[in-house]
C-alpha cells in the first residue's frame, strides 16, 4: 500500500514491508534497486548512515562503474585492498599478502 503524510514522507510498502520512502533530503530504499532501459544511471549514494553521499555512475555503454574524485574503493571483507584517486594521483593499498600485477598481452 501507499502511505502519505501531509507535508511529509510518502512510503511504499510491499507485503506489509516498507521498501521506498521520501525524506527531507531525498529517498530511502530498502532492498534492491533496478534501473533498466537506460544508458547511464547516476545516484548520490549514502550507505551505512554516512553523513554525506557520493555520486556513483554506472555507464551501461562501456560497462563501467565511475566514482567521484576523493573517494576510496575497497575490496575484501576487511578492506584488504583499496584504491584512492584524488584527480591528480592514485594510491593502491594492500593490507594482506603480496600485491601482484598481472600483465595480459
N, C-alpha and C positions, 0 to 999 in steps of 0.2 A: 504494500500500500504506500501512499504518499502522505507525509505529514508536513504541513506548512505552518510556521509560526509568524504571526503578524509582525512585520519589521524585523524578522529574524531568519532563522535557518529553514531550509527545505530539506527533508530527509526522504530517501527512497529505501524501501525495505523489500527483501526477497525472502519468502518463507519465514516471516517474523524476525529477520535479522537485518539490521541496518547495514547497507552497502555503500551508500553515497549520501553526502551531506554538504550543504553550502555553509561556509563560515564567513566571518568578517574579513578574512584575508584570502579567501579562495574556496577550494573544495577539499573534502576529505573522502578518500576511497578506502573501503575495507575489502580486501580480496584482490583479484587481478584486474588489470585494465587492458583492454584490447583496442587497438586503433587499426582498422582495416581500410583499404582503398585509398590511402594517402601516400604521397611520395616522400613526405617528411613529417615527423612528429616531434614537436618540441614541448618540453614540460619543465617548469620550475619545480624541482623535486625537493621534498623535505622528508627525511626518514628519521625514525627513532627519536622524535622530539627535538630535532636540531632546531636551533634558533633562526636559521635562515636557509632557504633553499638555494640550489644552484641549477642553472639551465643545463639540461642534458637533451641532446637532439639525436634521434635515430634517422639516418638518411637511407631510405629504402633502396634508392637507385644504386648506391655504392655499398650497401650492407654495412654501414659504418655507424658506430656509436660515438658521438662527439661530446666532450666535456668542455666547460669554460676554462680559461686560464686560472691558475692558482687553486686548482682542485687536485686532490690526491685520489688516484685509482688504486685500489688494493685487491689482492687475490689471496685466497687461503683462509682457513678457519681462524688463524691467529695473525692475519695480515702479514703472512710470510713474505710476500713480495708486493711492492708498491712502486708506483711511478708518480712523479710530480712534475708539472710543467708550468712555468710562470709567464710564458710568452717569449722569453729570450733564452732560457736554458732548461734542460731536462735532467732529472735525477732518477736513478733506479736504485731501490733499496731492497736488499735481500737479507732476511733475518734468519734463514735456515740453509744449511748445506752450501753447496757451491753455486755461484751464478755462472751459468754456461750460455754461450752463444752458439747457435747453430746457423750456419750459412747454407742456404739452399740455392743451387745454381740451375 
